[in-house]
Amino acid sequence: MAKIDITEKVVSLAKRRGFVFQSSEIYGGLNGCWDYGPLGVEMLNNIKQSWWKEMTYRENIEGIDAAILMHPRVWEASGHVENFTDPMVDCKECKGRFRADQLEETDCGNKGYKGRKAIKCHQEGKFTEARNFNLMFKTFVGPLEDSSNVVYLRPETAQGIYVNFLNVKEASRQKLPFGIAQIGKAFRNEINTKNFLFRTREFEQMEMQFFIRPDEDEKWFEYWKEQRVNWFIKNGIPKEKLNIHVHEKLAHYAKAAVDIEYEFPFGFGEIEGIHNRTDFDLKRHTEYSGKKLEYFDDQTKERFTPFVIETSAGASRSFMAFLLNSYDEEEVVKENSDGTKSTEVRTVLHLHPSFAPIKAAVFPLVNRDGMQDIAANITEDLRNYMRVFYDDSGAVGRRYRRQDECGTPYCITVDSETLTNNTVTIRDRDTMAQERINKDNLVEFILKKIK
Ligand code: GAP
């Protein structure tokens, strides 16, 4: 299958099955914004929960949830007001706007030139001079829309952590090294949004800032790099689809930076950054707020500004990577009603069971002899522990296919044998193998598998 087909197919499945919809679709959509549907929000929550447990269910990492709107001085201190810009050019012919540093990879805005890249228009002198464009969204607090009331929608969650460094340290009595983690929305007025959820204007981040002694930065940088790569692998991304990109050109705050990249159909793209941010942020907030964001080491009697190792993952980008990675089309043998066999293609999402939005689907084989009631009771029992879907419409084969497309790891069927010996069939999404188990053992069986 051509690589590009996969993205198109996944976008189409995402809409059909209720993972992701275009924002404000009935009004023609809003560029760079997407809505998560019933299955999408469940899967996204599962990803965030896995990250949250991985990061904060440890002794030395605390969680917070800071406000999206922050004091405007925060963004002066962080350098975003001054530096968070992309170079932008306008095309005098098609009136399109482009990032001047991405012209080789961006399509030209004129629909008449199919496959033409924007660099060509640049070479032909169609573009204006590049100018810097700040990516932060501005708004106002209170009724007066004047410059003294400007606030920004946060472009990263990290700053909410730095400004709470003292609060968290004191409230939780943590000693170095310790981290603060946060999941939340971030907003960037990207000049060009592209590739489905990859580059959007509103997205979610899962960030952790790990505060350390300055002389331990290299050790912790390596530690977090390994931990974060392992999280992706453990949740189903094959090692060979990941790449570590080492940054030569560093952001104004960083001493070292690597990207964890996933091989998307359009090529390798960053899903998480690991940064050694030194003491830049805490020092800048100390300078701008007048509050000393420092640490006193009881043992060595030293007072210093900690260094920070940051792990910064996109929840939405990770979602896209996990979804694309799970997509498959497989040729399978199908048994026809007359006993003959034929082949068909099944579309399946091989999602890690813990990320799958629905953990189990329950079907009565036929709608008679009390099978529906038994299936409904099983559904209710399982619902105490997980998200379950009850389906009694259409041939069982069709019901399996629908659940395969949703990535449901287990399908349970109540049949005539259930009426005599209390057993049901349970079918594994990936192998399609079925086994019979006692219906009273279903909860234990599934919980063990989806952990
Ligand atoms: N605090 C550091 C920071 O924000 P970043 O590399 O700009 O670093 C971190 O962003 C992660 O956030 C990226 O690896 C990506 O997963 C996600 N991200 C950034 N911009 C995004 C966008 N426009 N759309 C979707 N995800 C984005």
Residues whose N, C-alpha, C, O or C-beta is under 5 A from the ligand:
A	BS01	GAP	P155 E156 A158 R188 L197 F198 R199 T200 F203 E270 I271 E272 G273 S312 A313 G314 R317
